[in-house]
Amino acid sequence: MKLRGRGKTKRTLHLNGELRNGILIRSCHGIAEFEACVLVERNVWQSADVDVVPIPLFVVAAETGGQVIGAFHGKELVGFTMAIAGWRDRKPFLHSHMTAVLSAYWDRGIGRRLKRFQRDDALSRGIHLIEWTFDPLITKNAYFNFMRLGAIARRYLPNAYGITTSPLHAGLPTDRLVAEWHLRSARVLRVLAGKRATPAFSKKAARITIPASLEELKATDPAAAAKIQSELRAQFQHWLGKGYAATAVAPGKSGVDYILEPWKSL
Ligand SMILES: CC(C)(COP(=O)(O)OP(=O)(O)OC[C@H]1O[C@@H](n2cnc3c(N)ncnc32)[C@H](O)[C@@H]1OP(=O)(O)O)[C@@H](O)C(=O)NCCC(=O)NCCS
């Protein structure tokens, strides 16, 4: 990989792989490593075959300007992120279709390291935007995206992928927020430096509460969970339709609150 200017050697080495706490983050190559990604995918999502993203798509992603990046513990692949090259507003961008870490390795910063490596690789190729979709009901992912990466969300896709076989989706419509990660934005730079994205929320900020009971309801009363999902969908569509962006999550009185702010005032 050719990189101009100062720091060439450091950066090249960095993109070849980053070893910390026994976990190496680097690009994946070859069928055996893509197969290992599919094993992690199966383990995390537990979908039926019809919903599994197969090896050839990993090959396509890696060969057409996208990314397949792995987290390795010794020889074992314990996480990966996969992105496809896209085109948005006349510029190249990456659509990060899947990011997964084996649950035994959660909450050790591996997901964040995968995303940071993804960002460095994108920037080294002149790409300044990465997007992905996430389930607004899974507040851990919202926390990860907004508070740990500095992404924002301005679009809501009702039932984006249809109803899937993954138990993670609990038979609900696959409603998704689109995370936009503007890689060089002041917000992202602040968050990656360990600071708060914004010193204070806008005075006009709106809140949408994901009830704490929802995770349990998904398992015990799917109809009630679906009803709550459709109420939340209406709220998100209302505020995003008014030009607001979801920018943060915070503990609320009865669950986790999304914070939405008028995008133009930010
Ligand atoms: C999303 C995912 C990739 C994150 O991986 P990870 O290695 O656990 O990520 P990190 O450790 O870097 O960060 C997770 C953060 O969430 C926090 N967290 C954990 N559980 C949480 C919860 N229930 N609510 C809020 N935050 C939570 C962790 O404490 C950590 O934050 P911290 O660094 O401030 O402590 C992983 O959870 C995963 O594979 N999930 C299943 C697949 C999925 O949903 N993928 C994303 C959509 S494609």
The ligand as an SDF file (V2000), in Angstrom:
LIG
                    3D

 48 50  0  0  0  0  0  0  0  0999 V2000
  -21.6620   -5.0050   18.2470 C   0  0  0  0  0  0  0  0  0  0  0  0
  -20.4180   -5.8550   18.5340 C   0  0  0  0  0  0  0  0  0  0  0  0
  -19.6580   -6.0970   17.2380 C   0  0  0  0  0  0  0  0  0  0  0  0
  -19.5180   -5.0490   19.5130 C   0  0  0  0  0  0  0  0  0  0  0  0
  -18.3380   -5.7900   19.7570 O   0  0  0  0  0  0  0  0  0  0  0  0
  -17.4960   -5.6360   21.1310 P   0  0  0  0  0  0  0  0  0  0  0  0
  -16.1640   -6.2560   20.8920 O   0  0  0  0  0  0  0  0  0  0  0  0
  -18.2970   -6.0860   22.2850 O   0  0  0  0  0  0  0  0  0  0  0  0
  -17.3570   -4.0210   21.1640 O   0  0  0  0  0  0  0  0  0  0  0  0
  -16.5020   -3.1240   22.1800 P   0  0  0  0  0  0  0  0  0  0  0  0
  -16.0010   -3.9300   23.3430 O   0  0  0  0  0  0  0  0  0  0  0  0
  -15.4910   -2.3730   21.3710 O   0  0  0  0  0  0  0  0  0  0  0  0
  -17.5880   -2.0360   22.6270 O   0  0  0  0  0  0  0  0  0  0  0  0
  -18.8050   -2.4160   23.2110 C   0  0  0  0  0  0  0  0  0  0  0  0
  -19.2430   -1.3090   24.1560 C   0  0  0  0  0  0  0  0  0  0  0  0
  -20.6210   -1.5390   24.4950 O   0  0  0  0  0  0  0  0  0  0  0  0
  -20.7300   -1.5280   25.9220 C   0  0  0  0  0  0  0  0  0  0  0  0
  -21.8880   -2.3530   26.2600 N   0  0  0  0  0  0  0  0  0  0  0  0
  -21.9390   -3.6840   26.4690 C   0  0  0  0  0  0  0  0  0  0  0  0
  -23.2040   -4.0580   26.7330 N   0  0  0  0  0  0  0  0  0  0  0  0
  -23.9660   -2.9290   26.6750 C   0  0  0  0  0  0  0  0  0  0  0  0
  -25.3380   -2.6610   26.8390 C   0  0  0  0  0  0  0  0  0  0  0  0
  -26.2200   -3.6250   27.1090 N   0  0  0  0  0  0  0  0  0  0  0  0
  -25.7620   -1.3850   26.7030 N   0  0  0  0  0  0  0  0  0  0  0  0
  -24.8880   -0.3850   26.4060 C   0  0  0  0  0  0  0  0  0  0  0  0
  -23.5750   -0.5960   26.2140 N   0  0  0  0  0  0  0  0  0  0  0  0
  -23.1220   -1.8540   26.3630 C   0  0  0  0  0  0  0  0  0  0  0  0
  -19.3980   -2.0560   26.3960 C   0  0  0  0  0  0  0  0  0  0  0  0
  -19.1650   -1.7270   27.7270 O   0  0  0  0  0  0  0  0  0  0  0  0
  -18.4590   -1.3210   25.4450 C   0  0  0  0  0  0  0  0  0  0  0  0
  -18.3200    0.0230   25.8000 O   0  0  0  0  0  0  0  0  0  0  0  0
  -17.0650    0.5690   26.6620 P   0  0  0  0  0  0  0  0  0  0  0  0
  -15.8800    0.4100   25.7760 O   0  0  0  0  0  0  0  0  0  0  0  0
  -17.4340    1.9800   26.9360 O   0  0  0  0  0  0  0  0  0  0  0  0
  -16.9890   -0.2870   27.8900 O   0  0  0  0  0  0  0  0  0  0  0  0
  -20.7820   -7.2050   19.2350 C   0  0  0  0  0  0  0  0  0  0  0  0
  -21.5880   -6.9250   20.3590 O   0  0  0  0  0  0  0  0  0  0  0  0
  -21.5350   -8.1780   18.3330 C   0  0  0  0  0  0  0  0  0  0  0  0
  -20.9190   -9.0030   17.6430 O   0  0  0  0  0  0  0  0  0  0  0  0
  -22.8930   -8.1450   18.3780 N   0  0  0  0  0  0  0  0  0  0  0  0
  -23.7370   -9.0780   17.5970 C   0  0  0  0  0  0  0  0  0  0  0  0
  -23.7610   -8.7410   16.1210 C   0  0  0  0  0  0  0  0  0  0  0  0
  -24.2460   -7.3320   15.8830 C   0  0  0  0  0  0  0  0  0  0  0  0
  -25.2560   -6.9120   16.3980 O   0  0  0  0  0  0  0  0  0  0  0  0
  -23.4550   -6.5880   15.0860 N   0  0  0  0  0  0  0  0  0  0  0  0
  -23.7000   -5.1820   14.8060 C   0  0  0  0  0  0  0  0  0  0  0  0
  -24.7080   -4.9450   13.7530 C   0  0  0  0  0  0  0  0  0  0  0  0
  -24.1270   -5.4790   12.1530 S   0  0  0  0  0  0  0  0  0  0  0  0
  1  2  1  0
  2  3  1  0
  2  4  1  0
  2 36  1  0
  4  5  1  0
  5  6  1  0
  6  7  2  0
  6  8  1  0
  6  9  1  0
  9 10  1  0
 10 11  2  0
 10 12  1  0
 10 13  1  0
 13 14  1  0
 14 15  1  0
 15 16  1  0
 15 30  1  0
 16 17  1  0
 17 18  1  0
 17 28  1  0
 18 19  1  0
 18 27  1  0
 19 20  2  0
 20 21  1  0
 21 22  1  0
 21 27  2  0
 22 23  1  0
 22 24  2  0
 24 25  1  0
 25 26  2  0
 26 27  1  0
 28 29  1  0
 28 30  1  0
 30 31  1  0
 31 32  1  0
 32 33  2  0
 32 34  1  0
 32 35  1  0
 36 37  1  0
 36 38  1  0
 38 39  2  0
 38 40  1  0
 40 41  1  0
 41 42  1  0
 42 43  1  0
 43 44  2  0
 43 45  1  0
 45 46  1  0
 46 47  1  0
 47 48  1  0
M  END
$$$$
